[in-house]
């Protein structure tokens, strides 16, 4: 059973023969108090508390008269190439290879995802040497193909059952 030892403040400074300790039971069910002998005079029980010190935070205020600075940076231009198409140079004929297919469009007309409208394109099937020309007047949505020819124009360089031809393009 735990006990709480109480000592009178006047008794704390008394000599060993006048010091008296009383044990009080902590548990409410205890009916008889248990006493302990007083502490020896050579080891007096002294409870001291340190003085309470209040800590006040210090605040430092600094005033600066440095003028604001402006930083200007120049970002170098970046060039991103999404497809490997030849450069269009005025007065020369550009050339590339790519996939050619067909769709329902007037004869002599074609669609390209990247050539400007009005460009006259010569399409050559290297398998049989057949060549046709067309004028770009529409956009091809599928960027994997280079040219969509009119059905009748495609039939001049390959059978329609072939569907797709790897051809040489020049403009």
Secondary structure as UniProt FT lines:
FT   STRAND          3..6
FT   HELIX           9..12
FT   TURN            16..18
FT   STRAND          22..25
FT   TURN            28..29
FT   TURN            41..42
FT   TURN            90..91
FT   STRAND          95..103
FT   TURN            107..108
FT   STRAND          109..111
FT   TURN            117..118
FT   STRAND          120..125
FT   TURN            126..128
FT   STRAND          131..138
FT   TURN            143..144
FT   STRAND          147..150
FT   HELIX           151..155
FT   TURN            156..157
FT   HELIX           160..162
FT   STRAND          165..170
//
